[in-house]
Amino acid sequence: MTRPTAASTAASTAAAPHDDASGHAFGEPATQPPLARPAPTATPIHPLLAGRWSPRAFDRDRTINEAQMMRLLEAATWAPSCANGQPWRFVAGWRGDDAEAQARWQGVFDGLEPGNQRWCDAAAALVVMVASPRFANGKPNAWSWHDVGAAGMAMALQAHVDGLATHPMAGFVADRLRASFAIPAELQIVAVWAIGGPATPDGLPDDLRARETAPRIRRPVVELLLHSASARRASGPSA
Ligand SMILES: Cc1cc2nc3c(=O)[nH]c(=O)nc-3n(C[C@H](O)[C@H](O)[C@H](O)COP(=O)(O)O)c2cc1C
């Protein structure tokens, strides 16, 4: 599989705090198609934001280690949260030579819907993002899912600059994950994220490869401005 490593290995390695389990340095986002699929934005945005996307093709040979995972979760925890309530909780598994981490990876994988298992078996890591719907003082936190989403995006952006791709998923069996990891009833499972080295889509089944190479689209911002006439037209009664 093609790896996302940049041409200037020596320079990037010098700047990297450490390498991952398979010898890849931090800080090498994929920059060239087909591994890169930058958003065709209407106005320029930072390459970090335009460059993040959710592939289904992952490099099966690429693993990550505990230090890398902790760095990703550290990034997640620096997301903003209502009253700094930090409602996020995680279950993280990763493939490699850590048997417990590998077992968690398998447990998360087994909790995914078959449609996602089709492609994310090559992901180096799987992270379950969980929300605590109450503040520490017991009062309901109506923003917990908002904040867990923000944590997911922070993790995704850190992963991107570390040369890792991410893909969030709602296609999981919550009861199975809850049972596998003894997730308490009062906590809510929000999403599972696949993380791994990007790969060319060549090895994917035809239908998934087509989705991988389809144009990236977004609704124009002007349609989303609720204070504009065009947004009122676009939103309509069915939106
Ligand atoms: C909460 C959430 C749930 C998602 N669930 C799935 C999923 O189960 N399977 C999947 O293939 N993609 C899933 N996605 C990925 C989205 O389809 C993807 O983010 C969207 O099409 C935009 O593409 P981009 O992330 O490449 O910009 C999910 C994304 C989010 C944020």
The ligand as a MOL file (V3000), in Angstrom:
LIG
                    3D

  0  0  0     0  0            999 V3000
M  V30 BEGIN CTAB
M  V30 COUNTS 31 33 0 0 0
M  V30 BEGIN ATOM
M  V30 1 C -21.6830 11.4610 13.7540 0
M  V30 2 C -21.1840 10.8930 12.4560 0
M  V30 3 C -21.5590 9.6210 12.0900 0
M  V30 4 C -21.0860 9.0510 10.9060 0
M  V30 5 N -21.3570 7.7340 10.6480 0
M  V30 6 C -20.7750 7.1270 9.6020 0
M  V30 7 C -20.8800 5.7240 9.4270 0
M  V30 8 O -21.4910 5.0060 10.2340 0
M  V30 9 N -20.2750 5.1720 8.3500 0
M  V30 10 C -19.5750 5.9130 7.4420 0
M  V30 11 O -19.0500 5.3490 6.4820 0
M  V30 12 N -19.4170 7.2550 7.6050 0
M  V30 13 C -19.9910 7.8840 8.6580 0
M  V30 14 N -19.7850 9.2270 8.8780 0
M  V30 15 C -18.9100 9.9880 7.9610 0
M  V30 16 C -19.6950 10.9920 7.1390 0
M  V30 17 O -20.4040 10.3180 6.1150 0
M  V30 18 C -18.7350 12.0470 6.5620 0
M  V30 19 O -18.1410 12.7530 7.6240 0
M  V30 20 C -19.4450 13.0130 5.6350 0
M  V30 21 O -19.8850 12.3470 4.4790 0
M  V30 22 C -18.5650 14.1720 5.2220 0
M  V30 23 O -17.3980 13.6910 4.6220 0
M  V30 24 P -15.9410 14.1410 5.1100 0
M  V30 25 O -15.8350 13.7850 6.5840 0
M  V30 26 O -14.9980 13.3450 4.2630 0
M  V30 27 O -15.8200 15.6130 4.8960 0
M  V30 28 C -20.2680 9.8150 10.0410 0
M  V30 29 C -19.9320 11.1210 10.3940 0
M  V30 30 C -20.3600 11.6460 11.5950 0
M  V30 31 C -19.9260 13.0370 11.9730 0
M  V30 END ATOM
M  V30 BEGIN BOND
M  V30 1 1 1 2
M  V30 2 1 2 3
M  V30 3 2 2 30
M  V30 4 2 3 4
M  V30 5 1 4 5
M  V30 6 1 4 28
M  V30 7 2 5 6
M  V30 8 1 6 7
M  V30 9 1 6 13
M  V30 10 2 7 8
M  V30 11 1 7 9
M  V30 12 1 9 10
M  V30 13 2 10 11
M  V30 14 1 10 12
M  V30 15 2 12 13
M  V30 16 1 13 14
M  V30 17 1 14 15
M  V30 18 1 14 28
M  V30 19 1 15 16
M  V30 20 1 16 17
M  V30 21 1 16 18
M  V30 22 1 18 19
M  V30 23 1 18 20
M  V30 24 1 20 21
M  V30 25 1 20 22
M  V30 26 1 22 23
M  V30 27 1 23 24
M  V30 28 2 24 25
M  V30 29 1 24 26
M  V30 30 1 24 27
M  V30 31 2 28 29
M  V30 32 1 29 30
M  V30 33 1 30 31
M  V30 END BOND
M  V30 END CTAB
M  END
